[in-house]
Amino acid sequence: MALKVVGAGFGRTGTLSLKNALETLGFGPCYHMFEVVERPDHIAMWHRLAFGGSIDWDLLLRDFQSGVDWPVARYWRELSEYYPDSKVILSLRDPQAWYRSVNDTIYKAMSIKLPANASDSRRLQLEMARKIVVEDTFNGRFEDQAYAIEVYNRHNAQVRRAIAPGRLLVFDAKDGWEPLCRFLGVAVPAQPFPHLNDTAAIQQMMRQMRS
């Protein structure tokens, strides 16, 4: 199964809502960080890639038609080139709101200290997330809000420059079904667009990692 949609937007830009929407529209299953957490073999593959190793995209994503959120967003360029027929969605939100959201959820999750008896999978997951997000994306300077927002804006500009306009949708979840369905060439569902907040899920994940 070749990836049909590559999500290039950073985490906390409505990626859980977008995942749900893509699955509703027939582009599922959709890969997301929550999928990584449930799969120790995927954690190991992402960890190897994050620290300079290779990866088999077809093996990793064989059961998925789309992917959003980190770690997919970190490798949007590689994935969009590997799957040349895929479409690219750049999910966005207000930069200040995005920073506050990441700071209150993902960054806290990546900053926790694991207990001594934590499993190898949890340790590898945390190392991978820190490497991909904190180090590679924000150069260890996420707590510098102005710098983090500069990185966010620069990333979005890079995606816009790199992907041909007909292949790219710049998307805000507040825009709902219409632009997404028009871009993907599918009918607008009768049900409301999903507006999901994964803060509670992230907090639950943090509690599990501490245990």
C-alpha positions as CSV (number, residue, x, y, z in Angstrom):
1,M,0.0,0.0,0.0
2,A,1.6,3.3,-1.1
3,L,1.2,6.4,0.9
4,K,-1.4,8.6,-0.7
5,V,-1.2,11.6,1.7
6,V,1.9,13.0,3.5
7,G,1.2,15.4,6.3
8,A,4.0,18.0,6.5
9,G,2.5,20.1,9.4
10,F,4.2,20.1,12.8
11,G,2.5,18.3,15.7
12,R,-0.2,20.3,17.5
13,T,-1.6,21.8,14.3
14,G,-4.8,19.9,14.4
15,T,-3.2,16.6,13.3
16,L,-5.5,14.4,15.3
17,S,-8.5,16.0,13.7
18,L,-6.8,15.7,10.3
19,K,-6.1,12.0,11.0
20,N,-9.7,11.3,11.8
21,A,-10.9,13.3,8.8
22,L,-8.6,11.4,6.4
23,E,-9.8,8.1,7.7
24,T,-13.4,9.2,7.3
25,L,-12.7,10.1,3.7
26,G,-11.2,6.7,2.9
27,F,-7.5,7.6,3.3
28,G,-7.0,5.4,6.3
29,P,-5.5,4.1,8.3
30,C,-3.6,7.3,8.9
31,Y,-0.3,7.2,10.7
32,H,0.3,9.5,13.7
33,M,2.6,9.5,16.8
34,F,-0.1,7.6,18.6
35,E,0.4,4.8,16.2
36,V,4.1,4.7,17.0
37,V,3.5,4.4,20.7
38,E,1.5,1.2,20.2
39,R,4.1,-0.5,18.1
40,P,7.5,-1.4,19.6
41,D,8.8,-2.5,16.2
42,H,8.0,0.9,14.7
43,I,9.7,2.7,17.7
44,A,12.8,0.8,16.9
45,M,12.7,1.7,13.2
46,W,12.1,5.4,13.9
47,H,14.9,5.4,16.5
48,R,17.4,3.9,14.1
49,L,16.5,6.5,11.5
50,A,16.7,9.4,14.0
51,F,20.2,8.4,14.9
52,G,21.6,8.1,11.4
53,G,20.4,4.6,10.3
54,S,18.3,3.6,7.3
55,I,14.6,2.8,7.1
56,D,12.3,0.8,4.8
57,W,9.4,3.1,4.2
58,D,7.3,0.4,2.5
59,L,7.8,-1.9,5.5
60,L,7.1,0.8,8.1
61,L,4.0,2.2,6.3
62,R,2.7,-0.8,4.5
63,D,-0.6,-0.8,6.4
64,F,-1.3,3.0,6.0
65,Q,-2.6,5.2,3.3
66,S,-1.7,8.5,4.9
67,G,0.5,10.0,7.6
68,V,0.4,13.1,9.7
69,D,2.1,14.5,12.9
70,W,5.6,13.9,14.1
71,P,7.6,11.8,13.3
72,V,6.2,11.8,9.7
73,A,6.3,15.6,9.5
74,R,10.1,15.5,10.3
75,Y,10.6,13.5,7.1
76,W,8.0,15.1,4.8
77,R,10.6,15.8,2.1
78,E,11.9,12.2,2.0
79,L,8.4,10.8,2.1
80,S,7.0,13.1,-0.6
81,E,9.9,12.1,-2.8
82,Y,9.7,8.4,-2.1
83,Y,5.9,8.4,-2.8
84,P,5.9,10.8,-5.8
85,D,2.1,10.3,-6.5
86,S,1.2,11.3,-2.9
87,K,-0.5,14.6,-2.1
88,V,1.0,16.8,0.7
89,I,-1.1,18.6,3.4
90,L,0.5,21.3,5.4
91,S,-1.6,21.8,8.5
92,L,-1.3,25.1,10.2
93,R,-2.6,27.1,13.2
94,D,-1.8,30.5,14.8
95,P,1.9,30.4,15.7
96,Q,1.4,31.7,19.3
97,A,-1.4,29.2,19.9
98,W,0.7,26.4,18.4
99,Y,3.7,27.2,20.7
100,R,1.6,27.2,23.8
101,S,0.0,23.9,22.9
102,V,3.3,22.2,22.2
103,N,4.8,23.6,25.4
104,D,1.9,22.4,27.5
105,T,1.8,18.9,26.0
106,I,4.4,17.4,23.7
107,Y,7.4,19.3,25.2
108,K,6.4,18.3,28.7
109,A,6.1,14.7,27.5
110,M,9.5,14.7,26.1
111,S,11.0,16.3,29.1
112,I,10.0,13.7,31.7
113,K,12.5,11.5,33.5
114,L,11.8,7.9,32.9
115,P,11.8,5.5,35.9
116,A,14.7,3.2,36.3
117,N,12.5,0.2,35.4
118,A,11.1,1.7,32.2
119,S,10.9,-0.7,29.3
120,D,13.3,-0.5,26.4
121,S,10.5,0.6,24.1
122,R,9.6,3.6,26.2
123,R,13.3,4.6,26.5
124,L,13.8,4.3,22.7
125,Q,10.5,6.2,22.1
126,L,11.6,9.1,24.3
127,E,15.1,9.2,22.8
128,M,13.6,9.2,19.3
129,A,11.1,12.0,20.0
130,R,13.7,14.2,21.7
131,K,16.2,13.7,18.8
132,I,13.6,14.3,16.0
133,V,11.7,17.2,17.7
134,V,13.8,18.9,20.3
135,E,17.3,18.5,18.8
136,D,16.8,18.1,15.0
137,T,13.9,20.5,14.6
138,F,14.5,23.1,17.3
139,N,18.2,22.7,17.9
140,G,17.6,22.2,21.6
141,R,16.1,25.7,21.9
142,F,12.4,25.1,22.1
143,E,12.1,27.0,25.3
144,D,13.2,30.1,23.4
145,Q,9.7,31.0,22.2
146,A,10.7,33.5,19.5
147,Y,13.2,31.0,18.1
148,A,10.7,28.1,18.1
149,I,8.1,30.2,16.3
150,E,10.8,31.3,13.8
151,V,11.5,27.6,13.1
152,Y,7.8,26.9,12.8
153,N,7.3,29.7,10.2
154,R,10.5,28.7,8.3
155,H,9.4,25.1,8.1
156,N,6.0,26.1,6.7
157,A,7.6,28.4,4.1
158,Q,10.0,25.6,3.1
159,V,7.1,23.2,2.4
160,R,5.3,25.8,0.4
161,R,8.4,26.4,-1.7
162,A,9.3,22.7,-2.2
163,I,5.9,21.2,-3.2
164,A,4.2,22.1,-6.4
165,P,0.9,24.1,-5.8
166,G,-1.3,21.5,-7.4
167,R,0.1,18.8,-5.0
168,L,-0.1,20.9,-1.8
169,L,-3.0,21.9,0.4
170,V,-2.3,24.4,3.1
171,F,-4.9,23.5,5.7
172,D,-6.4,24.9,8.9
173,A,-8.8,22.5,10.6
174,K,-11.1,25.5,11.1
175,D,-11.8,25.5,7.4
176,G,-13.6,22.2,7.7
177,W,-14.4,19.6,5.0
178,E,-14.7,21.7,1.8
179,P,-11.0,22.5,1.0
180,L,-9.8,19.1,2.1
181,C,-12.4,17.2,0.0
182,R,-11.9,19.4,-3.0
183,F,-8.1,18.8,-2.8
184,L,-8.6,15.0,-2.5
185,G,-11.3,14.8,-5.0
186,V,-13.9,13.2,-2.8
187,A,-17.4,14.1,-1.7
188,V,-18.1,16.2,1.5
189,P,-19.4,13.9,4.3
190,A,-22.8,14.7,5.9
191,Q,-21.2,14.5,9.4
192,P,-19.5,17.5,11.0
193,F,-15.7,17.9,10.6
194,P,-13.9,16.3,13.5
195,H,-12.4,18.9,15.9
196,L,-10.5,16.7,18.3
197,N,-8.1,17.8,21.1
198,D,-5.5,15.1,22.0
199,T,-4.3,16.9,25.1
200,A,-5.9,14.3,27.4
201,A,-4.4,11.5,25.4
202,I,-1.0,13.0,25.6
203,Q,-1.4,13.5,29.4
204,Q,-2.4,9.9,29.7
205,M,0.7,8.9,27.7
206,M,2.9,10.9,30.1
207,R,1.4,9.1,33.1
208,Q,2.1,5.8,31.5
209,M,5.7,6.7,30.7
210,R,6.2,7.8,34.3
211,S,4.9,4.5,35.7
